[in-house]
Amino acid sequence: MPAQEPPYPHPHPHTDIVLGTIDDLQPTVNFASHAEVPATERWGPRIIPDYQLFCLLSGEAEVVIGQENYTLKAGDSALYGPHCPHKITIKSDAVFIGIHFAYIQESLAPVHPAYSIEACSEEWLQSSERRSYKLKLQNDELLELPPFFTLPGLEPILMRIVNEYLNEQPGYKVVLRALMTELLAAIVRNQLTKRPRSLEQSKIDPALQAINKQPEKNWSVNELAALCGYHVIYFSSLFRKCTGESPKQYLISERIRKAKYYLLSGEKMEVIAERLGYASVHYFSRNFKEETGLTPTEFKQQ
């Protein structure tokens, strides 16, 4: 019996979909699998109810999203959503990881996508156009998420997501959200590295790199300005223009960003405080709450 057309309007071409701001991400993993499949295995043409990351670990696969055709090889990934009719065909014996997820969803409970996947015809697939998914950055700039990309080092975190999903140990839903947030942040950062940087941004790179590598050091504005070769007043003005923060506030923000990661990784507060250059756990906790509105313990619980 031929596939029926979905009961909603045909996607409008070239329409951007803004998923929200990067800081508001609340991803929920709906399904995760690690599988070995034979050549000629095929999924689609279809439309899924959520978003999917399909990462090929070995073999070769053809992914068709609307009118775009891409051949995935080992290490390549595809990223698409509910507005994208697509088809995946395995061209040679392959191993892959597939993750279905929502970008922003208050509930942590997984909603299995299988019951809401809809078949569509080849004609519908070929007549549709891929939608562009974008996230809003801190400066209100929009960043398009790549439909196809290669990002080395993804397999370990993908396998952790699969294992957490399958084993359902206590707290697994919270861990899945943390891992998925880390994964999406890695994709966003990788995409940012591909964009041409402005001359002004490149001028403060030495300072940004120094803070990122040594957030525990109490960098002075003079030291950071000297790394970039500029007068303190000019450097401070340029830094704020490029980042939206003063050098001191940026250092604090970087410490808190790393602290969040360490907390979700299960490290003790005493270890985190020492690693990030705080004189005491009390000072670390106070600084964390000033920046986030939550104590470290409250952050982990949420």
HULIN-V74472 format. One record per helix or strand of 3 or more residues. SS is the DSSP state (A for helix, B for strand). FROM is the first residue (numbers start at 0). TO is the last residue. If there is no record, write none. Layout:
SS,FROM,TO  SS,FROM,TO
This chain:
B,15,20  A,21,23  B,27,36  B,41,46  B,50,64  B,67,72  B,75,79  B,85,101  A,112,115  A,121,126  B,131,135  B,141,143  B,147,149  A,154,166  A,171,192  A,198,202  A,204,212  A,220,227  A,231,242  A,246,263  A,268,274  A,280,291  A,295,300
